[in-house]
């Protein structure tokens, strides 16, 4: 499970971009207590989908 800052670093994007991806359901996440967590698999799937769209 990754935190928002972890995803920011991996994708080289800002905090608002990560939350926009979560809100638009392009990046899966869960909430544990007050913390947002993103499965590493969801980040890989997002990248794979973006690569397919770009091809």
Beta strands, then each sheet from edge to edge (+ up, - down):
strand 1: 30-32
strand 2: 35-37
sheet 1: 1+ 2-
end
